[in-house]
Amino acid sequence: MSTRLASLLSYFSHPAIIPLLGFALLLHIQPYPLPFVSVLYSMIFIFVGTFLLPALFSILLLYMGVIESVQMEDAESRRWPFLISIVFFLITGFYLQMFPIPIETSRFIVGGALGISFLFVLLPFTKASAHLSGMGGFSAFLLYLGSHYAVDLITILIPTALATGLVGTARLVLKAHTPKELLLGYSTGFGAMYLVLLYL
């Protein structure tokens, strides 16, 4: 894999897009008709709360000199962006409970917050992969929905597994992570999501 392709894969698999992908997956699987306005407002709310606001605050931290790069190459530069993301994910997950949409949406966002929290706690010891954490959380959500709604999702599981492998390979090619950091990121994301989905 070329570094150019690896960079593109890393860009388009950024963890911030996972909440919207998860919501789209849930809309595809759940069997109940939902008002278009509710779906539209939910998508906008998720985009603003889990992508736009964390990104804007990260840019602000960059201009303030708190972080050196929005790419967050080192563990130290991830500390504040992770904290900000955790806060906005939790706020978004809390308010989504009030929307007339499946409750799994809120739990998915909270599961993402827990996954980021695990990554934050690990920062003093290792730079676990946020990309693979997002893929792990999405995979756990996929498995849960398949079981909860009793639907066969093999046609989505296989592409998800392949995409996870490609993203992991891209991160290795870019020397952004070690294999151990990739495995740790995936495991924490998967585990955090399943904990929330099963017990929240």
Legacy VTK file of the C-alpha trace (Angstrom):
# vtk DataFile Version 3.0
C-alpha trace
ASCII
DATASET POLYDATA
POINTS 200 float
0.000 0.000 0.000
1.356 3.432 -0.960
1.580 6.214 1.585
-0.802 8.302 -0.531
-3.459 5.593 -0.433
-2.804 5.066 3.273
-3.318 8.774 3.909
-6.594 8.759 1.990
-7.844 5.733 3.897
-6.905 7.321 7.201
-8.668 10.537 6.244
-11.915 8.914 5.124
-12.001 6.526 8.098
-11.560 9.257 10.706
-13.235 8.216 13.990
-15.427 11.334 13.925
-17.510 9.885 11.060
-18.359 6.710 12.992
-21.363 8.181 14.896
-23.119 9.123 11.658
-22.285 5.757 10.097
-23.705 3.984 13.135
-26.895 6.020 12.984
-27.278 5.285 9.271
-26.792 1.584 10.010
-29.462 1.689 12.707
-31.911 3.410 10.346
-31.275 0.652 7.809
-31.843 -2.167 10.299
-34.631 -1.058 12.631
-38.075 -1.993 11.264
-40.144 0.991 12.366
-40.978 4.014 10.196
-39.466 7.228 11.514
-40.551 10.791 10.660
-38.191 12.356 8.152
-37.877 15.518 10.231
-36.799 13.486 13.285
-34.163 11.667 11.256
-32.881 14.896 9.715
-32.682 16.724 13.050
-30.969 13.722 14.626
-28.344 13.558 11.882
-27.641 17.282 12.210
-27.436 17.030 15.995
-25.056 14.063 15.808
-22.880 15.793 13.201
-22.631 18.989 15.247
-22.093 17.252 18.596
-19.639 14.544 17.601
-17.826 16.073 14.638
-18.207 19.815 14.121
-17.849 21.123 17.683
-14.943 18.811 18.665
-13.187 19.776 15.412
-13.693 23.501 15.997
-12.418 23.254 19.559
-9.377 21.289 18.359
-8.612 24.048 15.841
-9.001 26.594 18.635
-6.533 24.631 20.780
-4.122 24.630 17.845
-4.277 28.416 17.470
-3.873 28.823 21.231
-0.721 26.706 21.094
-2.133 24.034 23.407
-1.600 21.337 20.758
0.958 21.274 17.963
-1.158 19.611 15.288
-4.772 18.599 14.717
-3.368 15.325 13.379
-2.483 14.439 16.996
0.639 12.469 16.129
1.819 12.193 19.748
0.048 11.217 22.954
0.329 14.653 24.560
-1.477 16.410 21.710
-4.394 13.979 22.096
-5.152 14.799 25.714
-7.332 17.904 25.338
-9.051 16.876 22.073
-9.986 13.564 23.699
-11.405 15.313 26.768
-13.401 17.704 24.607
-14.737 14.834 22.501
-15.780 12.895 25.600
-17.765 15.868 26.906
-19.526 16.567 23.604
-20.249 12.879 22.982
-21.863 12.568 26.419
-23.940 15.718 25.935
-25.038 14.522 22.497
-25.893 11.052 23.782
-27.899 12.497 26.668
-30.013 14.812 24.524
-30.597 12.189 21.837
-32.686 10.297 24.386
-35.314 13.013 23.937
-35.532 12.503 20.166
-38.232 10.166 18.746
-35.619 7.731 17.439
-34.423 4.290 18.643
-32.719 4.440 22.062
-29.752 2.559 20.591
-28.699 5.833 18.963
-28.045 7.447 22.328
-26.302 4.335 23.637
-24.073 4.192 20.576
-22.872 7.750 21.162
-22.304 7.082 24.872
-20.400 3.922 23.923
-18.179 6.080 21.746
-17.576 8.409 24.695
-16.554 5.456 26.860
-14.211 4.215 24.132
-12.512 7.622 23.943
-12.311 7.629 27.746
-10.400 4.349 27.664
-8.002 5.818 25.097
-7.547 8.869 27.324
-6.747 6.756 30.379
-4.170 4.818 28.354
-2.394 7.947 27.078
0.327 7.973 29.767
1.251 4.426 28.766
0.530 4.070 25.059
-1.026 5.810 22.049
-3.769 3.304 21.264
-5.315 3.786 17.835
-8.406 5.999 17.761
-9.110 4.874 14.182
-9.253 1.229 15.219
-11.189 2.111 18.354
-13.865 3.627 16.143
-13.907 0.554 13.909
-14.120 -1.682 16.964
-17.048 0.274 18.350
-18.832 0.160 15.000
-18.276 -3.607 14.756
-19.684 -4.146 18.249
-22.713 -2.019 17.375
-23.222 -4.028 14.203
-23.135 -7.344 16.079
-25.478 -6.039 18.763
-28.042 -4.767 16.255
-27.958 -8.045 14.350
-28.748 -9.936 17.542
-31.223 -7.402 18.938
-33.288 -7.092 15.759
-32.721 -10.716 14.709
-31.386 -9.876 11.244
-28.564 -11.425 9.222
-25.898 -8.780 8.729
-23.202 -10.898 7.111
-23.275 -8.670 4.017
-22.292 -5.733 6.243
-20.008 -7.634 8.617
-17.656 -8.823 5.873
-17.055 -5.351 4.326
-16.637 -3.937 7.847
-13.979 -6.541 8.658
-12.181 -5.824 5.367
-12.360 -2.071 5.977
-10.930 -2.556 9.466
-8.007 -4.497 8.025
-7.362 -1.812 5.411
-7.491 0.994 7.973
-5.127 -0.899 10.257
-2.730 -1.481 7.368
-2.889 2.196 6.433
-1.983 3.251 9.972
0.990 0.879 9.912
2.159 2.154 6.522
2.035 5.716 7.842
3.936 4.595 10.961
1.199 6.181 13.054
0.877 3.123 15.291
2.426 -0.201 16.171
0.472 -3.470 15.783
0.027 -3.529 19.565
-1.501 -0.037 19.546
-3.876 -1.040 16.749
-5.020 -4.152 18.604
-5.423 -2.228 21.838
-7.431 0.488 20.114
-9.778 -2.012 18.477
-10.237 -3.980 21.695
-11.046 -0.927 23.811
-13.494 0.439 21.243
-15.244 -2.906 20.848
-15.342 -3.603 24.580
-16.552 -0.139 25.556
-19.378 -0.243 23.031
-20.574 -3.690 24.074
-20.502 -2.732 27.758
-22.753 0.243 27.137
-25.117 -1.594 24.798
-25.556 -4.505 27.177
-25.694 -2.739 30.520
-26.749 0.894 30.059
LINES 1 201
200 0 1 2 3 4 5 6 7 8 9 10 11 12 13 14 15 16 17 18 19 20 21 22 23 24 25 26 27 28 29 30 31 32 33 34 35 36 37 38 39 40 41 42 43 44 45 46 47 48 49 50 51 52 53 54 55 56 57 58 59 60 61 62 63 64 65 66 67 68 69 70 71 72 73 74 75 76 77 78 79 80 81 82 83 84 85 86 87 88 89 90 91 92 93 94 95 96 97 98 99 100 101 102 103 104 105 106 107 108 109 110 111 112 113 114 115 116 117 118 119 120 121 122 123 124 125 126 127 128 129 130 131 132 133 134 135 136 137 138 139 140 141 142 143 144 145 146 147 148 149 150 151 152 153 154 155 156 157 158 159 160 161 162 163 164 165 166 167 168 169 170 171 172 173 174 175 176 177 178 179 180 181 182 183 184 185 186 187 188 189 190 191 192 193 194 195 196 197 198 199
